[in-house]
Amino acid sequence: MNNWLPLIATLSIQAMVAMALLTLPVMAPVAAKALQVSPALVGMYVAVTYLGAMLASLISGTTVARWGAIRVSQWGLWLCAAGLVLCAVPWLPSVAVGAFLIGLGYGPITPASSHLLARTTPAHQMALVFSIKQTGVPVGAMVAGAVVPSLLLLLDWQVTLLVVALVCSASALLSETIRAEFDLDLNPESKLDWGSLIFPIRMVLSHRPLATMAACSFMFSMAQMSLMTYLVTYLHEDLSYTMVSAGLYLSVTQIGGIGGRIAWGYVADRWLGAQPTLVLLAGSMAVSAFATAVFLPLISTWAVWIILFVFGASAIGWNGVYLAEVARQAPAGHASTATGGTLAITFLGVVIGPPLFGMLSTVFGTYSAGYLALVPTSTLCGLVLFFNHRQQTRSKIQVN
């Protein structure tokens, strides 16, 4: 790709909003004590954030068309900053509103970046470029896992939230330097109304390849966010790791996610194609979730690193291949709308998954129960993709 600036800009913004979203889950054991609630309730925080993200993703096609990808991304960063400030107030209703604002900020970032990258990326590099951009999510989570527990040794948890909010605001201001260059294809006539909420879902459901991808992303997102939301709490509460070491293990999963997103994008572009690559990833998620639940309490440190690295490479590494395939399948000029529609279904998996994970962990008295529940869902997703790909291959052969 001749111009790497769109990729660098969108990757940086993606990393910042991912860090904002995951700051509170990383400090969940500390914040929960201050709020006098169970750490398992962090699943409800994630659910509320992604309710906001679902709403924002549905209107992102319209807002990006009207104001531009960079401007929408700036507003996303400012909303995340405002949400973090509210989460610093030790009162559950304030935390809930803050979580919703963080979700509103997080939701439009991926559709906005898809709009920009679909316009500036050659077709033969789509999966790789989108995968590199999506490394922003594990990069942000890795920074959260490594930095937030260390900040907690120096600062109060509320002050830590305010520090991250300040960095979000600074990132939004920095993005102003490139807005004029990239926010060129604006449509001031684009209007927000009820139809703009429904149209992205209609587009996805009326287009079978998009609908299949969205359905599988629903299950993939359950695995991803359960890993990212509960790993620190699982290691700290069930396995007696310190907060700092548990945060570093979360960073290991993000390193796996970063490497996985780039590697799987290359594999999908050069060898397997999108759906076979996603089948392979689904199988890896199932095996890794089982190993995390059953073997982590029993094995040596280096083996824990390997399992969590592989888990991260699969459960966090699928997004770029998925988003590139959505952009390919979308009608011309509608990449952000199709991405917003599929992401609404993706985010629904996040809304449902972590609270179910927390409920199972509470009922069975261990967070390993939640990880075991990811095994059948990931396996089912892999089977759906496998048979769908086989059917599409047979149809192409018959046509030829």
N, C-alpha and C positions, 0 to 999 in steps of 0.2 A: 504494500500500500504506500502511495507516494506521500500522503499527508498523515502523519501519526498523531497530530495534535488532537483531533476529535476523540481518538481512542484514549490518549493520556488524560484528557479532561473528563471524559465520562467515567473512566476507571477511578480517578481520584474522588469524584463526587460520590460514586457508588460505595467506595470504601468508607467515606465519612458518615454516610447515613446508616451503613451497616454497623459501624461502631456505636453510633447513637442508639440504635435499636437494642443492641446487645449489652450496653453498659449496665443497665439495671439487672438483667439475668445473671451477669458475671458476679455482681455483688449481692446476689439474692440471699445467701445465708446471713450476711451482715444487716442488710436493709430489713429483712423479715423480722429479725430480733427487735429492731427499733420500732417497727410497725406492729409488733406483737401478733404476727400471723405465721403460718407454716410456709417454709420455703417452697413447698409443692405448689403454692398459689401463683408462682411465677408463670405457670402455664396460662393462667387467666390474664396476666399482663400481656403475654404474647398474643392471646386471642383478641384482646381489645385493640392492640396495635394493628393487627392484620385485618380487623373489621374496618378500621380507618384506611388501611392500604387498599382493601377491595374497592371501597368507594372512590378513592383517588385514582386507582388504575382504570376504572370504568370511564371516568371523565377525562382521562389523560389525552386521548386522541383529539378531543375538541380543544383542550387547553393548549396542547403543543401546537396545533394548527394555528390557533389564534395568537399566542404570545411567543412561541418558539421554545426549542428544547432546553436551551441554557437558562432562559428566564424561568421556566417551570422548575428546573432543577434548583435554581436559587431559592425560590419559594419553598421548595421541599426542605432545603437545609435550614431555612429560618423557622419553619414549622417544627422541625426536629429540635432545634434549640429551645423554642418555647415549651415544647413538651417536656424536655429534660428539666427545665426550671420548675415546672409544676410537679414533676416527680420528686423533686427535692423537698417538697412540702410534706412533712410526716403525717399525712391525713389521707386515708384510702380514696375518698372521692377525688381529691386533687391528683393522686397518682393515676387514677382511671382516666381522667380527662387528659392528663399529660401523655399517657400511653396512646390515646386515640389521636392526639395531635402528632405524635411521632409517626404513627401509621399513615396519617394524611401526608406527611412529608416524605415517607419512604415509598409510598405507592407509585407516584408518577415518575420516579427516577429511571426505572428500567424501560418503560415505554418511550420516555423522552430520548434516552440514549439509543434505543433501537431505531427510532425515527432518524436520528442524526447519522448513525453508522450504516443503516441500510442505504442512505443516500451517498455515502462517501467510500464504501467498501466494495471492491471487485467481487463478483459472484463466487469465484473459486477460492476466496479467502474468508468467506462469511463465517463458517463454523469456528475457525481459528481466532478471528478477530473478536467475534462475540464471546468466545470462551475466555480470551485474555481480558476483555472488559469485565466479564463476570467474576474474574479473580478479585475484583474490588470487594465483593462480599466476604470471602474468607480473609482477605487482607485486613479489612475493618474488624472482623471478629478476632483475628490473631492479635491485632494491636490492643483490642479490648481485653483479651485474655491475658496478655503480657503486662499491660500498663495499668489497668484498673486495680487489680489486687495490690500492686506495688504502691499506687497512689493512696490506697486505703491504709497503708502503713504510716503514711505521712499526714493524710488529711481525713477529715470527717467524710462519710459517704455522701452527704448532701453537697459538700464543697466539691467533691469529685465530679458529681453530676453537673455542677455549674461550670467546671473547667471544660468538660466535653461540650457543653452548650456554647461556650465562648469560641471553641475551635470550629464548631459548625458555622457560627455566624461569620467568622473570619474567612472560611472557605467560600461562603456565599459572596462576600465582598470581592474576593480574589477572582471569582468566576466572571465578574463584570468586565474584566479586561479582554475577554474573548467573545462576549455576547454579540457584539456588532458583526463579527466575522462569520458567525455560524447561524444566527437567527435571521436568515434571509428569506426563507420560503413561508412567509406569514400569510394567513388568511383572516383579516379582521372581521369578515362576515360570519365566521364560524361561531355558532351560538350554543350556549349551555342550556339544555332543557331536558325533559324527561326522556325524549328520544335518544339523546346522547348517552344516557345511562344504559338503555336497552340495546342500542345498535351493536356494540361490541360483542355482547353475548349472542345476539342473533347471528352475527357473522360467524362466530365460532361454531355454534350448534348446527348451522346449515352447511358447514364445510366439514365433511367427515374426517379428513386428515387432521384438521385443527382440533376437532372435538376429541379425537383419540389422544392426541398429544396432551390436551388440557386435562383429560381424565387421568392419565398416568402421572402428570405433574402434580395432581392432587395428592396421590399417594407418595410420590417422591418428596414432596414438601413436608409431609408428616415425619418422614425419616430425618430429613435435614434439620428441621427446627427442634425435634425432640433431642437429637444429638447436641445441637448447639445450646439449647436452653437448659438442659438438665445435667450435662456432663460434670460441670463444676460441683453442683449440689450432690450428685451421685458419688463422686470421688471423695468429697468432704464429709458428707453425712453417713454414707454406707461403708466406705473403705478407709476413713480416717486420714485422708490426705490433708495437708495444710492448704489454706486458701491460695497461697502463692504457687505451690506445686500443682494444684488442681487447675489453676489458671494457665499454667505453662502447658499442661496436657491438652487443654482446650486449644492452645496455640498450635500444638502438633497436628490436631485434626484440620486446622485451617491451612497449615503448610501442605498437608496432603490435598486439601481442596484446591489450593492454588496450582500445585503441580498437576493435579488431576484435570482441572478445567482446561489447561493448556494442552496437556497430552491427549485428552479425549477429543478435543477439537481437531487436533492434527490427525488422529486416527480416523475420525468421522469424515474429514475432508479427503484424505488420501487413500483410505483402505475400505473400511467397513460400511460407511454411510451412517446416517443419523440413527435410524431405528435399531439396527443390529448393535450399535454402540450402546444405546440405552438399555437393550436387553442384557448386555454384559454388565452394565452398571447396576441394574436391578438385582442380579444374582450376587454381585459383590456386596451390596447393601444388606441383603438377607443374611449372608454368612458373617459379615462384620457385626451386625446387631446381635446375632446369636453368641458370637465370641465375646462381645462386650458384656453381655448379661451373665454368661456362664464361666468364662475363663479369667476375666480381669481380677477377681478376688484371689485367684490361685497361682498366678504366674509371676515371673520375674519382671523387673522394671523394663528391660529392653524389649521383652515380648509385648508389654502393654503399649510401648511406643509404636511397635509395628502394627498392632491391631487398630489402634486409634488413627494411625496414619492412613491405613487402607480404608477404614471407615470414612474418614474425611475425604479421601480421594474419590469415593463413590457417592456418598450421600450429599456431599457438597460440590462434587465435580460435574454433575449432570447438566447444570443450567445453561451453559454456553451452547452446547450441542442442541438442546431443546429450543432455545430462543432463536438460534440461527435457522432451524427447521421451520419454526413458526413464521419468521420473516420471509423465508422462501415460499411458503405455502400461501401467504397473505396476498390478497388482490393488490395490484400495482398501486403504490401510493398510500396504502393503508397498513403499513407495518406497525405503526404505533397503536392503531385501533385494534388490530388483531392481537398484538402483544398485550394490550390492556385487557381485552376480553378473556384471553387464556390465563393471564395472571390473576384475574378475579377468581377463577376456579382454583388456580394454584394456591392463592392466599386462603381460600376456604379450607384447604387441607391444613394450613397452619392454624386457622381459627379452631378447627375441630381437634387436630392431633395433639398438641401439647396439653390441653385440659384433660383429654382422655388419658394421656400418659400420666399426668399427675394423679388422676383418680385411681388408675390401676396401681400406681405406686403406693398410694395411701391405703387402699383396700388390702394389698398383699404385704404391706410393711417394708417394701424394698423397691428401689428405683430400677432394679434389674428386671422387674416384671414388665415395666414399660418398654424396655429394649427388646424383650422377647416378643412383645406384641407387634413389633415392626417386621418380624420375620415373615409371617404370612402375607402382610400387605405388600411388601416389596416383591415377594415371589409372585403374587397375583399380577402385579404390574408388569413384571417381566414376561409372564405368559401372554398377557393381552398384546403386548408389543410384538412378541414373537409370531403369534398367529396372524396379527394384522399385517406384518411385513410379508409373511409367506403368502397371504391372500393377494396383496398388491403385486408381488412378484409373479404369481400365476396369472393375474389379469393382464399384466404387461406382455407376458409370453403369448397369451391367447390373442391379444391384439396384433402382435407382430406376426 
